[in-house]
Amino acid sequence: MEIKKIGVVGAGQMGSGISEVAVSSGFEVLMRDINQEAIERGKRRIEANLDKRVQKGKISSDERVNILKNLSTTTRLEDLKECDFVIEAVIENISMKEEVFKKLDAITRQEAVLASNTSSISITRIGSFTKRPDRVVGMHFFNPVPVMKLIEIIRGLATSDETFQTTRDLSLKMGKTPLEANDFAGFVSSRLIFSFMNEAIYTLYEGVGKPEEIDAIMKMGANHPMGPLELADFVGLDTVLSVMYVLQESFGDKYRPCPLLIKYVHAGYLGVKTGRGFYTYGENPVRKLSTV
């Protein structure tokens, strides 16, 4: 199946990143979000990243212009009806994903592939929201999307070989490395990484160390580029909590979210995107210890 036009549902950090990678790879991209304000934020993020690439000599000014010509936006899900491949990148909430996939199933052509960027929810379950589970697949990008090379591809129980191969080929055309994971909650990456972040939050909760110490120990001791609390702030503590609930539901209390994580989310301390999480952030995220 030839892919020419890609729809991306969501213009947030992940959706705009996916849109940027797709449009930079020569595809026509239609990015959708629920309001114009969200779309404008996503467009500004893409434009700023392209500006940096021009400054670094990775693309020319003319190439930047041509890339942006292939990017269009909308607030109407119905406008994605002509897309060959649609990637959902909304928040990690099963009810919202169900609503999106049911609408996409009714709107798009039956041969179109519907992919989810979910980091934890079963693709078989998401496919059940449609009348074409054979055309539903997991396409889990990593943040920041333009930088991270990995795409975790997940087959649902009914996902066809053709759909999987189309998704794998598309990943390669985007300059990514596609690796397959089986359809269990959290797949490979989230099951390991989110558990790691949750356990780090427990060490803070139990007074084992301060945020700076916990992060420095893991960066220096395990050669990680970011500490687990830094990473949690970057991902968004609301997303961390949502994924932990999915893992807990699937695998039991081994994956119970830390009470401190729940408290921070209830307080609205969601990390970088709100300016406060385990650290506080200004316009240029200079980390400072955040206390409750």
Steps between C-alpha positions, in 0.01 A plus 500: 500500500640839401484769769481859377288688754537451876257625760617568856240533775650727764732801474665467840860408567465155344253589225699800378820294514344222292365758255844662470672170427233394249493829310883518500502153342307620197145410602198728486385540860171617649535572874180521701424623850184607678560877487704754307710596803633144533570488127693827507715375789577185302584696185730735692681199644553354152612833355746556786652154449535561125664836573759322714569256217555791261738666748697177532523463122297177495241646261488815288251786539334390175465144632339638817244688289424192289461279809246737653306514172411133552366561852135595546285514812139464603273485803263263321559127527285459188770667291721191542269297275743499206808397702668171412646453847384663825707513821314570822703693759248612762545464876538155655131458582308196379165680476645776285676251275177305461317815392773593250527154344125454464481834318803426282353162409183669378678786320800349320513258207488137607845431354661777708724390787416633846803508730522588867796664670383352831781420741307242701148409381433170321482534122252211491274704726540812288432298184174376654368857486496472120352280231849449352723361775721353228593859401579616856859498628714643777762753391671618818732794440743631762544853628643720356374344179733682255803378699412150622552230237288221645142416408346211691251323270228289660263259330155452642357151492329579168764731344577372151847432362435764234420763763810411700724514192348832388571645845854363503570641153359839602723503809807439284400778259484731801860409582404300807592154628184285538511221758210268577352445847217265591162633607525504879426808709797737485662287227878490566605861542224641721481193720867546589545879484184603683561244774850647535360853535233387747762324715714815497200696627466244781863563598419873526176426688682278748779753556775285348636803313424846368404547134844625396671212678269231362544628146877551529550150641317340206672720240845437638446144621299363206618742230146621433472828307221620731413411857164326559339803669621733225360256248165481681474880496585500130244231413231659719399365839139461387619270222719305743201452730270393214749239382552368853125454540492301174790282620339453842171396342677247279766360732394580856638699791859443395432810287309708757571872440685675779272714725734797446446473123123508553534801732707696248250433222208606721691820582551573130878456525538316170862580416652712225167578331358668811828646624509284810544134579781346700692808386385850412552639152522847352489594133839329461443194718765560766424240761444591862377279779122499530345437838142430600 
